[in-house]
Amino acid sequence: MRRLHTELQLATAGSRCQWPTVGRKSWSGQRASCVGVGALKRSTWGYYALHVILLDTNQLRRVLPGNPTLTLLSAAARRCGHTLAITDIVLREVVRQHRAQLEQARKALEDARRELDKLVRPVSRIVPTAWDGIAGRKSVGLEMEFFEGDLRAAFEVLSTDPRDAMDAFEREADHRPPCKANGQGGRDATIYLTALRAARQSDNLAPAPNQQTRELGAATSGRQLPVIFVSEDKGFSDPQDRAHFAPDLRNEIGDAQLILRRDVVSALAEIGYPTEWVDATGIIDRDDFVGMLRDAVTRETLGMLSPAPRDAFPSFVRVGRPRLKGAVRKARQCRGQGLILTTLTGTWSSNFFTRNAPAGLDPSTMRSDFRLRIAADVTALVVQDACGAVVEADFSPVVVTITD
């Protein structure tokens, strides 16, 4: 993070960036300002707060390079001088997940081409592409190099301190937070400890020799760097109040400037970006949103019923149109860069139909189909364009319960 050199002094109350009114198409001529603790005061140019916004894996997957949400988050961060960051463990995990998804899609394309070639004349067969066979595996490797490079360009990558890695192993062995009661969670512990170490540093980030990964600077006396840790992992949060760290972690954090936010919209609100609570009826009734929700519920339901859903349900599977049960519990919205971001939580009910009886279940029979009644608890981040059309919707987590 660049240093500020002229007329800097610490302010004394909470840090906020004051933005123009929600819904304005342009911010030209309106300068954001920040006031409060951790903010740096410049008499000529206004106020700019220095925060690190550190994303966990479950949030990074929503703002990958090319995602419109990253455009808005990056613009907001730059406007107040904030740094977007991830840890090296988060980077490795997301790269692994992306590679697995890409390889799965490549294999499905290869299988589909092979099946199609069996059904058409030789002259109509598809010409092999760079995604087939050995060439396909090389293409995956090349794409992954570009993908990781794009991540490193968009985010500062914080290296895990060896002491924190050892501490994480000990927490896992001792079943101490943020590890679970069964001892799982060493990865989460390293991410949390890296975030805490960043919050305790006073000299922010020192460039590493390779200029690709930045390491946390040595602790000195002076200003502490505030860190907004964005994660919806329940292992970090208080069961009674998901917007705050669990009590054991709060005691450990002490007066370090580390705060927890559950999603990108909440993080934007924390830095002063204009957000508001809204009626989400106009979103959840849209056919494009419902179609994306149905796909997410179908994938989750199939994953519950069988580790190999294509084999378990080879002939026919469909999910009826999801219907909202009760009211949407949360709908928080922000606007900017020609986009509308809304985060909402709700429960939808639906029917799951298949012509094959799921093993171990006794579903209803309806018109020769087997039917399961299901309920899905969903948290969604919905991205709309300026006209309201749903550009993208990320559903995480999706918790499906079979109610039959």
C-alpha positions as CSV (number, residue, x, y, z in Angstrom):
1,M,0.0,0.0,0.0
2,R,1.4,3.4,-1.0
3,R,2.5,5.7,1.8
4,L,1.0,9.1,2.3
5,H,3.7,11.7,2.8
6,T,2.1,15.1,3.3
7,E,0.4,16.6,6.3
8,L,-0.7,13.2,7.7
9,Q,-2.1,12.9,11.2
10,L,-4.3,10.4,12.9
11,A,-7.9,11.3,13.5
12,T,-9.7,10.3,16.6
13,A,-13.1,8.8,15.8
14,G,-14.4,5.8,13.7
15,S,-13.3,5.4,10.1
16,R,-15.9,6.0,7.3
17,C,-15.8,7.1,3.7
18,Q,-18.5,9.5,3.0
19,W,-19.9,8.9,-0.5
20,P,-22.3,10.8,-2.7
21,T,-26.0,9.9,-2.6
22,V,-27.0,6.3,-3.5
23,G,-28.2,5.9,-7.1
24,R,-26.2,8.7,-8.7
25,K,-24.9,7.6,-12.1
26,S,-21.7,9.5,-11.7
27,W,-19.5,10.6,-8.9
28,S,-17.6,13.2,-11.0
29,G,-17.0,16.3,-9.0
30,Q,-18.0,14.6,-5.7
31,R,-15.0,13.5,-3.7
32,A,-15.3,10.7,-1.1
33,S,-14.2,11.6,2.4
34,C,-13.2,9.6,5.5
35,V,-13.4,10.5,9.1
36,G,-12.4,8.7,12.2
37,V,-10.1,6.2,13.9
38,G,-7.5,4.8,11.6
39,A,-8.2,7.6,9.1
40,L,-5.4,9.8,7.8
41,K,-6.3,13.5,7.6
42,R,-5.1,15.6,4.7
43,S,-6.1,19.2,4.9
44,T,-6.0,19.8,1.1
45,W,-7.5,16.7,-0.4
46,G,-10.0,15.6,2.3
47,Y,-9.9,12.4,4.3
48,Y,-8.9,8.9,3.2
49,A,-9.0,5.9,5.4
50,L,-6.5,3.1,4.9
51,H,-8.1,-0.3,5.3
52,V,-7.1,-3.7,4.1
53,I,-10.1,-5.7,2.9
54,L,-9.1,-9.3,3.2
55,L,-11.3,-11.9,1.5
56,D,-11.8,-15.5,2.6
57,T,-12.2,-18.2,-0.1
58,N,-16.0,-18.2,0.1
59,Q,-16.0,-14.5,-0.8
60,L,-13.1,-14.5,-3.3
61,R,-15.1,-16.9,-5.5
62,R,-17.7,-14.2,-5.9
63,V,-15.3,-11.6,-7.1
64,L,-12.9,-13.5,-9.4
65,P,-11.3,-11.6,-12.3
66,G,-13.9,-10.9,-14.9
67,N,-16.7,-10.8,-12.4
68,P,-18.6,-7.5,-12.4
69,T,-18.6,-7.5,-8.6
70,L,-14.8,-7.1,-8.6
71,T,-15.2,-4.0,-10.8
72,L,-17.4,-2.3,-8.2
73,L,-15.3,-3.5,-5.2
74,S,-12.0,-2.4,-6.8
75,A,-13.4,1.1,-7.7
76,A,-14.7,1.6,-4.1
77,A,-11.4,0.5,-2.6
78,R,-9.3,2.7,-4.9
79,R,-11.6,5.7,-4.2
80,C,-10.7,5.6,-0.4
81,G,-7.2,4.2,-0.8
82,H,-8.0,0.7,0.5
83,T,-6.1,-2.4,-0.5
84,L,-7.9,-5.6,-1.6
85,A,-6.0,-8.6,-0.2
86,I,-6.1,-12.4,0.1
87,T,-3.7,-14.8,1.9
88,D,-1.5,-17.3,0.1
89,I,-3.6,-20.1,1.5
90,V,-6.8,-18.6,0.0
91,L,-5.0,-18.2,-3.3
92,R,-3.9,-21.9,-3.4
93,E,-7.4,-23.0,-2.5
94,V,-9.2,-21.0,-5.1
95,V,-6.6,-22.0,-7.8
96,R,-7.2,-25.6,-6.9
97,Q,-11.0,-25.2,-7.1
98,H,-10.8,-23.4,-10.4
99,R,-8.5,-26.0,-11.9
100,A,-10.9,-28.8,-10.8
101,Q,-13.9,-27.0,-12.3
102,L,-12.0,-26.3,-15.5
103,E,-10.9,-29.9,-15.8
104,Q,-14.4,-31.1,-15.2
105,A,-15.8,-28.8,-17.9
106,R,-13.0,-29.9,-20.3
107,K,-13.8,-33.6,-19.7
108,A,-17.5,-33.0,-20.2
109,L,-16.8,-31.2,-23.5
110,E,-14.6,-34.1,-24.6
111,D,-17.2,-36.7,-23.7
112,A,-19.9,-34.8,-25.4
113,R,-17.9,-34.5,-28.6
114,R,-17.2,-38.2,-28.5
115,E,-20.9,-39.0,-28.1
116,L,-21.8,-36.6,-30.9
117,D,-19.3,-38.2,-33.3
118,K,-21.0,-41.6,-32.8
119,L,-24.3,-40.2,-34.0
120,V,-23.2,-38.3,-37.2
121,R,-21.6,-39.0,-40.5
122,P,-17.8,-39.0,-40.5
123,V,-17.8,-35.8,-42.6
124,S,-19.9,-34.1,-39.9
125,R,-17.7,-35.0,-36.9
126,I,-16.2,-32.2,-34.8
127,V,-12.6,-31.4,-35.5
128,P,-10.4,-32.0,-32.4
129,T,-9.7,-28.8,-30.6
130,A,-7.0,-27.5,-28.2
131,W,-9.2,-28.8,-25.3
132,D,-9.0,-32.5,-26.3
133,G,-6.6,-35.1,-25.0
134,I,-3.0,-34.2,-24.1
135,A,-3.4,-30.8,-25.7
136,G,-6.4,-30.1,-23.5
137,R,-4.5,-30.8,-20.4
138,K,-1.8,-28.4,-21.5
139,S,-4.5,-25.8,-22.2
140,V,-5.8,-26.2,-18.7
141,G,-2.3,-25.6,-17.3
142,L,-1.9,-22.5,-19.5
143,E,-5.3,-21.1,-18.4
144,M,-4.4,-21.7,-14.8
145,E,-1.2,-19.6,-15.1
146,F,-3.2,-16.7,-16.5
147,F,-5.9,-17.2,-13.8
148,E,-3.4,-17.0,-11.0
149,G,-1.7,-14.1,-12.6
150,D,-5.0,-12.2,-12.8
151,L,-5.6,-12.9,-9.1
152,R,-2.2,-11.6,-8.1
153,A,-2.8,-8.5,-10.2
154,A,-6.1,-7.8,-8.6
155,F,-5.2,-8.6,-4.9
156,E,-2.3,-8.2,-2.6
157,V,-1.3,-11.7,-1.5
158,L,-0.3,-11.9,2.2
159,S,2.2,-14.7,3.0
160,T,1.5,-16.9,6.0
161,D,4.0,-16.5,8.7
162,P,5.7,-19.8,9.7
163,R,4.8,-19.1,13.3
164,D,1.1,-18.8,12.4
165,A,1.3,-22.0,10.4
166,M,2.6,-23.8,13.5
167,D,0.0,-22.2,15.7
168,A,-2.7,-23.4,13.3
169,F,-1.4,-27.0,13.6
170,E,-1.5,-26.7,17.4
171,R,-5.0,-25.3,17.4
172,E,-6.1,-28.1,15.1
173,A,-4.6,-30.7,17.5
174,D,-6.1,-28.9,20.6
175,H,-9.5,-28.4,18.9
176,R,-9.2,-24.6,19.7
177,P,-11.1,-21.9,17.7
178,P,-11.5,-21.2,14.9
179,C,-11.0,-25.0,14.4
180,K,-14.1,-27.1,14.9
181,A,-14.9,-29.4,17.8
182,N,-13.7,-32.4,15.7
183,G,-10.3,-30.7,15.1
184,Q,-10.9,-29.7,11.5
185,G,-10.1,-26.2,10.4
186,G,-6.3,-25.8,10.2
187,R,-6.7,-23.9,6.9
188,D,-9.2,-21.5,8.5
189,A,-6.9,-21.0,11.4
190,T,-4.0,-20.0,9.2
191,I,-6.2,-17.5,7.3
192,Y,-7.5,-16.0,10.6
193,L,-4.0,-15.8,12.1
194,T,-2.7,-14.0,9.0
195,A,-5.5,-11.5,9.2
196,L,-4.8,-10.9,12.9
197,R,-1.1,-10.5,12.3
198,A,-1.9,-7.9,9.5
199,A,-4.2,-6.0,11.9
200,R,-1.4,-5.9,14.5
201,Q,1.2,-4.5,12.1
202,S,1.8,-0.8,12.2
203,D,3.9,-0.5,9.0
204,N,1.3,-2.1,6.7
205,L,2.8,-4.1,3.8
206,A,6.5,-4.3,2.8
207,P,7.2,-5.4,-0.8
208,A,8.7,-8.9,-1.2
209,P,11.8,-9.3,-3.4
210,N,9.8,-11.0,-6.2
211,Q,7.2,-8.2,-6.2
212,Q,4.5,-10.9,-6.6
213,T,3.7,-11.6,-2.9
214,R,3.8,-9.1,-0.1
215,E,4.9,-10.0,3.3
216,L,3.7,-8.5,6.5
217,G,6.1,-5.8,7.8
218,A,7.8,-6.0,11.1
219,A,5.8,-4.7,14.1
220,T,6.7,-1.2,15.2
221,S,5.2,1.4,17.4
222,G,2.7,3.7,15.7
223,R,-0.5,3.4,13.7
224,Q,-2.2,0.0,13.5
225,L,-3.6,-1.1,10.2
226,P,-7.3,-1.8,10.3
227,V,-8.3,-5.0,8.5
228,I,-11.8,-5.9,7.3
229,F,-11.9,-9.7,7.2
230,V,-14.8,-10.8,4.8
231,S,-16.0,-14.4,5.4
232,E,-19.3,-16.2,5.9
233,D,-17.6,-19.2,7.5
234,K,-19.5,-19.9,10.7
235,G,-16.3,-21.0,12.4
236,F,-15.3,-17.4,12.8
237,S,-18.5,-15.8,13.9
238,D,-20.5,-15.6,17.1
239,P,-23.5,-18.0,16.9
240,Q,-25.7,-15.3,18.5
241,D,-24.5,-12.5,16.2
242,R,-23.0,-13.5,12.9
243,A,-21.7,-10.0,12.2
244,H,-19.1,-10.3,14.9
245,F,-16.2,-12.7,15.8
246,A,-16.9,-15.6,18.2
247,P,-16.3,-14.7,21.9
248,D,-13.0,-16.7,22.2
249,L,-11.6,-15.0,19.1
250,R,-12.8,-11.5,20.2
251,N,-10.8,-12.0,23.5
252,E,-7.8,-13.0,21.5
253,I,-8.1,-10.1,19.1
254,G,-8.3,-7.6,21.9
255,D,-7.7,-4.0,20.7
256,A,-6.3,-5.0,17.4
257,Q,-8.2,-3.4,14.5
258,L,-9.7,-6.5,13.0
259,I,-13.4,-6.7,12.2
260,L,-15.5,-9.3,10.6
261,R,-18.0,-8.8,7.8
262,R,-20.0,-11.6,6.2
263,D,-20.2,-10.5,2.6
264,V,-18.9,-8.0,0.0
265,V,-21.9,-5.6,0.4
266,S,-21.3,-5.4,4.2
267,A,-17.6,-4.7,3.6
268,L,-18.6,-1.9,1.2
269,A,-20.9,-0.5,3.9
270,E,-18.0,-0.7,6.4
271,I,-15.8,1.6,4.3
272,G,-18.7,4.0,4.0
273,Y,-20.0,3.0,0.6
274,P,-23.7,3.9,0.3
275,T,-25.9,0.8,1.1
276,E,-29.6,0.5,2.0
277,W,-32.1,-2.1,3.1
278,V,-34.5,-2.8,0.2
279,D,-37.6,-4.8,-0.7
280,A,-36.2,-7.7,-2.7
281,T,-39.6,-8.7,-4.3
282,G,-38.6,-7.2,-7.6
283,I,-35.5,-9.5,-7.7
284,I,-36.8,-12.8,-6.4
285,D,-39.8,-12.7,-8.8
286,R,-37.6,-12.3,-11.9
287,D,-37.5,-15.4,-14.1
288,D,-33.7,-15.0,-14.7
289,F,-33.1,-15.0,-10.9
290,V,-35.5,-18.0,-10.4
291,G,-33.7,-20.0,-13.2
292,M,-30.3,-19.5,-11.6
293,L,-31.7,-20.4,-8.2
294,R,-33.3,-23.6,-9.6
295,D,-29.9,-24.6,-11.1
296,A,-28.2,-24.1,-7.8
297,V,-30.8,-26.0,-5.8
298,T,-30.7,-28.9,-8.4
299,R,-26.9,-29.2,-8.1
300,E,-27.0,-29.2,-4.3
301,T,-29.9,-31.8,-4.2
302,L,-28.1,-34.1,-6.6
303,G,-25.0,-33.9,-4.5
304,M,-26.9,-34.9,-1.4
305,L,-28.6,-37.9,-3.0
306,S,-25.6,-39.4,-4.7
307,P,-21.8,-38.7,-5.1
308,A,-22.3,-39.7,-8.8
309,P,-25.7,-38.1,-9.7
310,R,-25.3,-38.8,-13.4
311,D,-25.1,-42.6,-12.7
312,A,-27.8,-42.5,-10.0
313,F,-30.3,-40.6,-12.1
314,P,-29.4,-41.3,-15.7
315,S,-32.9,-40.8,-17.3
316,F,-34.7,-37.9,-15.8
317,V,-34.2,-35.3,-13.1
318,R,-35.9,-31.9,-12.7
319,V,-36.7,-29.4,-9.9
320,G,-39.9,-27.5,-9.9
321,R,-40.0,-23.7,-9.7
322,P,-38.7,-22.7,-6.2
323,R,-41.3,-20.8,-4.2
324,L,-40.4,-18.4,-1.4
325,K,-41.5,-19.5,2.1
326,G,-42.3,-16.5,4.3
327,A,-40.3,-13.3,3.6
328,V,-36.7,-12.7,2.6
329,R,-34.8,-12.3,5.8
330,K,-32.2,-9.9,4.5
331,A,-31.9,-7.7,1.4
332,R,-29.1,-5.2,1.5
333,Q,-28.2,-3.3,-1.7
334,C,-25.6,-0.9,-3.1
335,R,-25.2,0.7,-6.5
336,G,-22.2,1.9,-8.5
337,Q,-20.3,1.6,-11.7
338,G,-23.5,0.8,-13.5
339,L,-24.2,-2.2,-11.3
340,I,-26.6,-3.1,-8.5
341,L,-25.4,-5.5,-5.8
342,T,-27.9,-7.1,-3.5
343,T,-27.3,-9.7,-0.8
344,L,-30.3,-11.6,0.5
345,T,-31.2,-14.6,2.6
346,G,-34.4,-16.7,2.4
347,T,-35.9,-20.2,2.3
348,W,-37.4,-21.6,-0.8
349,S,-39.5,-24.8,-1.2
350,S,-39.7,-26.9,-4.3
351,N,-40.4,-30.4,-5.6
352,F,-37.6,-32.7,-6.9
353,F,-38.8,-35.1,-9.6
354,T,-37.0,-38.2,-10.9
355,R,-37.9,-41.4,-12.8
356,N,-35.6,-43.4,-10.6
357,A,-36.3,-44.0,-6.9
358,P,-33.5,-42.5,-4.8
359,A,-31.8,-45.2,-2.8
360,G,-32.7,-45.3,0.9
361,L,-35.6,-42.9,0.5
362,D,-39.4,-43.4,0.1
363,P,-40.6,-40.6,-2.1
364,S,-44.1,-39.9,-3.3
365,T,-45.2,-41.3,-6.7
366,M,-46.7,-38.8,-9.1
367,R,-47.5,-39.5,-12.7
368,S,-44.9,-42.3,-12.9
369,D,-42.3,-39.9,-11.4
370,F,-40.9,-40.0,-7.9
371,R,-41.2,-36.8,-6.0
372,L,-39.3,-35.4,-3.1
373,R,-40.4,-32.2,-1.3
374,I,-37.4,-30.1,-0.5
375,A,-36.6,-26.8,1.3
376,A,-33.5,-24.8,0.5
377,D,-32.0,-22.1,2.8
378,V,-30.1,-19.8,0.5
379,T,-27.8,-16.8,0.8
380,A,-27.4,-15.0,-2.5
381,L,-25.3,-12.2,-4.0
382,V,-27.2,-10.9,-7.0
383,V,-25.6,-8.6,-9.6
384,Q,-27.9,-6.6,-11.8
385,D,-27.2,-4.2,-14.6
386,A,-28.6,-0.6,-14.6
387,C,-31.8,-1.9,-16.2
388,G,-32.4,-4.5,-13.5
389,A,-31.5,-7.6,-15.5
390,V,-29.7,-10.2,-13.4
391,V,-26.2,-10.5,-14.8
392,E,-24.9,-13.0,-12.3
393,A,-26.1,-14.6,-9.0
394,D,-23.9,-16.5,-6.6
395,F,-25.7,-18.8,-4.2
396,S,-23.5,-19.8,-1.2
397,P,-24.3,-21.5,0.9
398,V,-27.3,-23.6,-0.3
399,V,-28.6,-25.9,2.5
400,V,-31.2,-28.3,1.2
401,T,-33.5,-30.3,3.5
402,I,-35.6,-33.2,2.2
403,T,-39.0,-32.6,3.9
404,D,-40.8,-35.8,2.6
